[in-house]
Amino acid sequence: PPMRSALALLLVGAVVWGAHWLHFARGDYGSLLRRVYLYVFTILGGVIPVMVSLGIVMYGVLVWLMGVPIQEAAGIHFRFLPAVLASLSVGGGLWAYHWTVVQREAEAFPSESRGLRRSYAYILAALGLGALAVGVATLVTASVGILAESAREVVTGPDLWRNQMALVITLGLLGGPLWGYYWWSVQRQSPEGDAGQPASLTRRIFVFAVLGVGALAGLGSLVFLIFAFLRDLLEGELSLTAVRDARVALGIVVAVAVFLPYYWMVHRQDSRAEALEAVRKGVRPRKKEVTLLVAPGGDAFARGLEAALGYRVNSLVWADPDAGRPQISEAEYKQLVGRIG
């Protein structure tokens, strides 16, 4: 019965897909919908099944080598392999075929395909970052669980923490190269070489999504940690058991603390680059409340800054005897405006 169902789906799917993709849409080059289809099937139909399948295989092998398998017989433990290998082969085939078509059409329409290829890189970087963050959280969770238990329980109990370490290694081996390669590839693209890369909508969505998800996860876990601590403290039951019970929240807080500051700095750098680019193109920056601390007689500098900004600034007198009066060029005014922006 499973073979009959699979063959029915295969025959119908092959006829429908082949008729539409190979015949009706064979000349539809350059359309946005076609490129969206290609990238969606490359990512959802190819990359994700391949990554999940590789992760399952790696985790299963590591659990067998260093963990605590549920079944002692290798044949029973590795019975997941047929389904995983099927998913890996189908996903890899979809990925290879659609990526070949993407590469061929990107050469014909380079300017139109640049945005989608950049989105593809950010999506893969997001998948790798998610795997790394989960790996860090799992590592902290397992470590706290080990430290909170007594030595006797760790040595003689069910060493299930080894399975967690196998999961940490799997997530690190999958997420690390994926995030490192694709994030490095988008970071090395200069604003001049990629039509304003820091200001692109795709990059903004990615950075703000990381900041938003990280802030929500970190704040929620931190609230739970404080609640658990105060609850046990007020009940007079504060001990390592409370730390063990809150180890998942602690792991999330640590994972957020590892990645969130870095992406906050990326956001700040992008904002500065965008402001400098706007000044270079002659676009007025967003109005801000600016206070200028200047020595007596520095009215000319204040007027020059106001002219460069396009709005008035608040001036305060710098009364120190050694305060000087800055003399800067027009280019330096533009740099100062960019820094204010």
Steps between C-alpha positions, in 0.01 A plus 500: 500500500770762571658423162168545319441838667853617426480396134165675460639825641814465289312447172251781555763741631741427215233560235374826655845642580654390171216645291505839671872547568652336195234601245270789597761699697803412290526850351403699808852624570552815704165506681497568873265210572733257324799613709295479819401146411861405434633640826211368710544148368876529531470597869183332624514198274875451493708667770273437799438126429873448438600681820239317711597164352870560558425608856300185573776279361775682690302496824419131466864409437624716789245353740613151399867590549494722811142515629239271648307322220144398583555167324820301538464327164652700215233384255223644718690818590575587137158411360448870426758484219270394209259791548783746562698388195186528287441856622868582450505372142175670398592828669849491352360435153254789527773728631749407227249531214342830605834654595636413154203678342549796737867532403421483130227764516702724734763534230232614253333745744773603748346825625154352558633188673733682742229575756367145508849353528568734791175387664608139448829567680323669793250214535779243516692718746185516713468120495862461606465764773190328635681167518795661678276679750314179583835322535630760748176485701513119507865505610422732791192298593696173507791656691273647767321166531831321555627752755171505689495123543711321756814318386342165576200565280718613213725195519246227572179647358377495141759714326241668282710816499718324243210504256470873558870542424451301180222744408729796577774362274247431223356852512847653510623300200188589301440859605857624535617457138160604361480823700871577468517461123183685403528776761862560401397514133237771563726690740785531253274674245578870524228766471660629180519155345144387571271798456488598864524162668461624861182687401339209313157389617609136524786586734277717716242223530769248595671719760177622657359146504809377686482792743125461552497124551809516719361779716164326550659163577758654732253718691249218540764260630648766728156569649456128568845479662423791732161353582644156583775655713263721701247219538752260654662780701173609661400140567836429664584224250776667300751235386667357193172327421354837402790556262445157347128566454573831325789371288309531173427868562862552603619338178280733293631805687861396435432432131340844465792661684743337255339616174281802577779752582679417177192564286428818693846623397425395141180706515689803630765469229234471231323809633823702490580376149150590383528850646838559336364374167205740529738790566717400205196501272381834635194362679403683817533278808211450738463794738644442846531702818861620486679693775828671418753582772718775351739768630404868486540630147415165342186630330646439155547132576142476631362666187704270277371194682141623476545557127635148453224344711218709359353587839589693814711369787510593868822683594652501848803706600814300580651721768829314556799731443666254262191442285577550133300600196491222238591584143385220270452458127180427309595132470551482877157660549350217290682240709372664818145501363534130420615424853206696642266310268 
